[in-house]
Amino acid sequence: MTAYLNGLVSKSHNLLYKDQITSWKQAADFFGHKFIGLLYEQWKFVVVAMLLFTIGGLGAFFAVLQDPLYVYSILSPDMAQSIDPEKLGTNDGMQDAPVMSASILTNNIQVAILAFAGGITFGLLTVYVLIYNGIIVGAIAGLFWHHGMTYEFWAYIVPHGMIELTAIFIAGGAGLLMGYKLFVPGEYSRGYQLKLNAKRSVQLLLGTVPLFIIAGIIEGFITPAAIPLEAKYLVAGLTVIGLILYVAIGKFKLQKAQLQ
């Protein structure tokens, strides 16, 4: 009886509210233009997240460039020992691609969630996560530069990195937004600001999920593939074009929806 009555209520709701749309349609609308609208509203925080990551990366890069031994002070012992520029590309293959893709996807989403959740600490944890991850990338880049393998190194980073870093910057920007509103609540209480901006931040975080899925697939299947380095750079270029088109089309759809 309960299931039957719930079914009737659901059907009557759809009849009463003519603009009611399915969950699939809601998801399409959100990822199609609403997410882009949120991104345009909070783009300054996303840029700040990118700058924090860049500052950490450049600092570590020049430190390792000056003395490669600094990499052992910057990276964890296990990570530092596992990096050997001379072996880059020697294990190319697709045997473990599905497992690798799933593992990488999980790790990247964890980083994004941590950067987002750090907003509750007035953004301090978010700042740390962004700078720390930039330091890791910068240190490794500096080590490969020292060995004269910069071109090879970035060929294994940029195919998935363009989308992956974009998603991390958006998640970090969501955390910074929440942290900023807690730190500078303005004329409203911090509790109200947290309630209001946590919703926006969560929506920004949700918008990064497809980006992480795409980045994880590329990193698991294309990055380790035994293909020419130029092909990897081509994939990176296509991902950038795809991101630009996605934002541009989303902006157009947003403007169209606002006019309606």
Backbone torsions as a table, in degrees:
resi	resn	phi	psi	omega
1	MET	NA	-41.1	179.3
2	THR	-62.9	-45.0	179.7
3	ALA	-63.1	-40.2	179.9
4	TYR	-63.5	-45.5	-179.9
5	LEU	-66.9	-38.5	176.9
6	ASN	-62.2	-36.8	177.7
7	GLY	-65.2	-41.3	178.1
8	LEU	-64.2	-42.8	178.8
9	VAL	-60.9	-42.7	-179.7
10	SER	-62.8	-44.6	180.0
11	LYS	-66.0	-40.8	-179.1
12	SER	-68.0	-32.6	178.1
13	HIS	-62.8	-44.4	179.9
14	ASN	-65.7	-30.8	178.2
15	LEU	-75.1	-38.2	-178.7
16	LEU	-71.3	-39.0	-177.3
17	TYR	-106.4	96.6	-174.2
18	LYS	-64.2	-24.6	-178.6
19	ASP	-88.3	7.1	178.9
20	GLN	-65.2	133.6	-177.9
21	ILE	-123.4	159.5	-178.8
22	THR	-72.6	165.4	179.8
23	SER	-63.4	-34.1	178.1
24	TRP	-66.7	-40.6	178.6
25	LYS	-66.6	-38.7	177.9
26	GLN	-62.3	-43.2	179.0
27	ALA	-63.8	-41.5	179.1
28	ALA	-63.7	-41.6	178.4
29	ASP	-65.3	-40.1	-178.4
30	PHE	-64.9	-52.4	-178.1
31	PHE	-75.1	-22.5	-178.7
32	GLY	-75.3	-40.2	-178.2
33	HIS	-149.0	-29.8	-178.0
34	LYS	-64.9	-41.1	177.5
35	PHE	-62.3	-39.8	178.0
36	ILE	-64.4	-37.8	177.0
37	GLY	-61.5	-44.3	176.8
38	LEU	-62.4	-38.3	180.0
39	LEU	-64.3	-41.3	177.8
40	TYR	-66.8	-34.5	180.0
41	GLU	-69.7	-36.1	-173.4
42	GLN	-112.4	24.9	-174.1
43	TRP	-62.5	-28.3	-179.3
44	LYS	-63.0	-38.9	179.7
45	PHE	-69.7	-34.6	176.7
46	VAL	-65.5	-40.6	178.1
47	VAL	-64.8	-40.8	177.9
48	VAL	-62.5	-40.8	177.5
49	ALA	-60.9	-42.1	178.1
50	MET	-63.7	-41.2	179.9
51	LEU	-65.4	-39.8	178.2
52	LEU	-62.4	-44.7	177.1
53	PHE	-61.0	-43.4	-178.4
54	THR	-65.5	-40.5	179.0
55	ILE	-60.9	-46.7	177.5
56	GLY	-62.2	-41.4	-179.4
57	GLY	-65.2	-45.2	-179.0
58	LEU	-66.5	-40.2	178.9
59	GLY	-60.0	-47.2	179.7
60	ALA	-68.1	-37.3	-179.4
61	PHE	-60.1	-50.2	-177.8
62	PHE	-71.8	-28.3	176.8
63	ALA	-66.1	-46.5	179.2
64	VAL	-70.1	-32.6	178.3
65	LEU	-63.8	-36.9	178.8
66	GLN	-71.1	-40.4	179.2
67	ASP	-149.8	106.9	-177.5
68	PRO	-57.4	-23.0	-179.7
69	LEU	-67.5	-17.1	177.5
70	TYR	-62.2	-20.9	-178.3
71	VAL	-61.1	-29.2	179.5
72	TYR	-75.9	-19.8	175.8
73	SER	-86.1	-27.2	-176.4
74	ILE	-87.0	-47.2	-177.0
75	LEU	-91.1	160.1	174.8
76	SER	-66.8	153.9	-178.8
77	PRO	-55.0	-43.3	-178.9
78	ASP	-64.2	-42.4	-179.9
79	MET	-67.2	-42.9	-179.2
80	ALA	-63.6	-39.7	-179.0
81	GLN	-71.6	-27.1	-176.5
82	SER	-81.9	-12.2	-177.5
83	ILE	-93.5	118.1	177.4
84	ASP	-134.1	103.4	-177.7
85	PRO	-55.2	-31.3	-177.2
86	GLU	-69.4	-19.7	-178.0
87	LYS	-99.3	5.1	-179.5
88	LEU	-61.1	125.1	177.7
89	GLY	89.0	-7.1	-177.6
90	THR	-75.0	-20.1	-178.9
91	ASN	-108.3	24.4	179.0
92	ASP	-59.3	139.6	178.2
93	GLY	165.3	174.7	-173.9
94	MET	-118.5	10.1	-173.1
95	GLN	-61.1	-45.0	-176.2
96	ASP	-105.5	21.9	-174.7
97	ALA	-58.4	-46.0	-178.9
98	PRO	-61.3	-44.2	179.8
99	VAL	-64.8	-42.9	-179.8
100	MET	-63.1	-43.2	-179.2
101	SER	-61.3	-44.5	179.9
102	ALA	-64.8	-42.0	-179.6
103	SER	-64.5	-44.5	-179.9
104	ILE	-65.5	-41.7	179.4
105	LEU	-60.5	-44.4	179.5
106	THR	-62.1	-44.9	-179.4
107	ASN	-63.2	-43.9	-178.0
108	ASN	-65.4	-39.7	178.5
109	ILE	-66.8	-35.7	177.0
110	GLN	-62.5	-42.6	178.0
111	VAL	-62.3	-43.4	-179.1
112	ALA	-64.5	-43.4	179.7
113	ILE	-64.5	-40.0	179.0
114	LEU	-64.7	-41.8	178.0
115	ALA	-64.5	-37.7	178.3
116	PHE	-70.1	-49.4	-176.9
117	ALA	-64.5	-23.6	178.5
118	GLY	-62.8	-13.6	178.1
119	GLY	-62.4	-28.0	-178.7
120	ILE	-68.4	-18.4	177.9
121	THR	-93.6	32.6	-176.1
122	PHE	62.2	24.0	176.7
123	GLY	85.6	-2.7	-175.7
124	LEU	-66.3	-43.9	178.7
125	LEU	-66.2	-36.3	177.8
126	THR	-61.9	-45.2	178.1
127	VAL	-59.4	-43.6	-179.7
128	TYR	-62.5	-46.4	-178.1
129	VAL	-61.1	-43.9	-178.3
130	LEU	-66.0	-46.9	-179.5
131	ILE	-65.9	-41.6	-177.9
132	TYR	-63.5	-44.4	178.9
133	ASN	-67.0	-33.8	174.2
134	GLY	-64.7	-39.3	178.5
135	ILE	-61.0	-42.6	-179.9
136	ILE	-60.9	-50.1	-179.4
137	VAL	-63.3	-43.3	-179.2
138	GLY	-63.6	-39.9	179.9
139	ALA	-64.9	-44.3	179.6
140	ILE	-66.3	-40.2	178.0
141	ALA	-62.2	-40.4	178.5
142	GLY	-64.4	-37.9	179.0
143	LEU	-65.0	-42.8	179.8
144	PHE	-70.6	-32.8	175.0
145	TRP	-61.8	-42.8	-180.0
146	HIS	-60.0	-32.6	179.8
147	HIS	-91.3	6.6	179.0
148	GLY	67.8	32.8	-177.3
149	MET	-126.1	35.4	-179.1
150	THR	-63.8	-42.8	-178.6
151	TYR	-61.5	-43.5	179.8
152	GLU	-67.6	-40.9	-178.3
153	PHE	-60.2	-51.5	-176.8
154	TRP	-69.1	-23.4	176.2
155	ALA	-64.6	-27.1	178.5
156	TYR	-93.6	-2.0	-178.2
157	ILE	-108.1	-48.5	-169.9
158	VAL	-69.5	-26.9	-179.6
159	PRO	-56.1	-46.8	177.6
160	HIS	-95.9	-23.4	-172.6
161	GLY	-65.6	-32.9	-178.1
162	MET	-62.6	-44.0	178.5
163	ILE	-76.2	-42.4	-176.4
164	GLU	-61.5	-47.7	-179.6
165	LEU	-67.6	-36.6	176.5
166	THR	-58.5	-44.9	179.4
167	ALA	-64.2	-40.9	179.3
168	ILE	-65.9	-39.0	178.3
169	PHE	-65.0	-38.6	178.8
170	ILE	-66.2	-44.7	178.6
171	ALA	-63.8	-41.3	177.1
172	GLY	-64.5	-39.6	176.9
173	GLY	-62.4	-35.7	177.1
174	ALA	-64.4	-41.2	177.3
175	GLY	-66.1	-40.4	178.6
176	LEU	-65.8	-37.3	177.4
177	LEU	-59.9	-47.9	-179.4
178	MET	-65.1	-42.8	179.6
179	GLY	-64.0	-39.8	-179.7
180	TYR	-64.9	-43.1	-179.4
181	LYS	-68.3	-27.7	174.3
182	LEU	-74.5	-37.2	-178.6
183	PHE	-75.0	-39.0	179.2
184	VAL	-123.7	79.6	-174.9
185	PRO	-72.6	-14.6	-178.8
186	GLY	71.5	-139.1	-176.5
187	GLU	-82.9	-3.5	179.7
188	TYR	-103.8	163.6	177.5
189	SER	-75.0	158.2	178.9
190	ARG	-64.5	-33.7	177.4
191	GLY	-63.3	-40.9	178.9
192	TYR	-68.0	-43.0	179.3
193	GLN	-63.0	-39.4	178.5
194	LEU	-63.0	-44.1	179.8
195	LYS	-64.2	-42.3	-177.2
196	LEU	-71.0	-49.3	-172.9
197	ASN	-85.0	-19.1	174.7
198	ALA	-64.1	-36.8	178.0
199	LYS	-63.6	-45.2	178.3
200	ARG	-63.2	-42.3	-177.8
201	SER	-64.9	-40.7	178.1
202	VAL	-63.2	-39.9	178.8
203	GLN	-64.8	-39.1	175.9
204	LEU	-62.9	-42.3	179.6
205	LEU	-63.2	-44.2	179.2
206	LEU	-61.3	-33.5	-179.9
207	GLY	-65.9	-17.8	-179.0
208	THR	-86.3	-12.7	-175.5
209	VAL	-57.2	-49.7	177.4
210	PRO	-60.8	-34.4	179.0
211	LEU	-63.8	-42.4	178.8
212	PHE	-66.4	-36.8	178.1
213	ILE	-63.2	-45.7	178.5
214	ILE	-63.0	-44.7	-179.8
215	ALA	-63.2	-39.9	179.1
216	GLY	-65.0	-38.8	178.2
217	ILE	-65.3	-44.5	179.4
218	ILE	-63.2	-44.4	-177.1
219	GLU	-68.5	-28.3	-179.3
220	GLY	-86.6	-29.9	-173.2
221	PHE	-112.3	-37.7	-174.6
222	ILE	-95.5	-44.7	-178.0
223	THR	-56.3	-47.3	-179.0
224	PRO	-84.5	1.4	-176.9
225	ALA	-68.4	146.8	179.3
226	ALA	-81.3	70.6	179.3
227	ILE	-124.7	161.5	180.0
228	PRO	-57.8	149.6	179.9
229	LEU	-61.9	-33.4	179.1
230	GLU	-61.6	-34.6	178.5
231	ALA	-66.3	-35.5	177.8
232	LYS	-66.2	-41.7	176.6
233	TYR	-65.6	-33.7	177.4
234	LEU	-64.1	-41.9	177.1
235	VAL	-60.8	-41.4	178.5
236	ALA	-60.9	-43.0	178.3
237	GLY	-62.8	-39.4	179.4
238	LEU	-67.0	-36.0	178.2
239	THR	-66.7	-37.9	177.6
240	VAL	-64.3	-45.4	177.8
241	ILE	-60.5	-41.3	178.6
242	GLY	-61.9	-41.8	178.1
243	LEU	-63.3	-43.8	-179.8
244	ILE	-62.7	-44.3	179.5
245	LEU	-64.8	-39.5	179.9
246	TYR	-61.1	-45.6	179.7
247	VAL	-67.1	-43.1	-178.2
248	ALA	-64.9	-44.9	179.4
249	ILE	-66.4	-40.4	177.8
250	GLY	-62.1	-39.5	177.4
251	LYS	-64.4	-40.7	178.7
252	PHE	-63.7	-44.9	179.4
253	LYS	-64.4	-36.2	179.3
254	LEU	-64.3	-45.5	178.4
255	GLN	-63.2	-39.3	178.8
256	LYS	-64.7	-41.9	-179.5
257	ALA	-66.7	-36.2	178.6
258	GLN	-67.1	-35.4	178.6
259	LEU	-68.9	-32.6	-179.9
260	GLN	-75.5	NA	NA
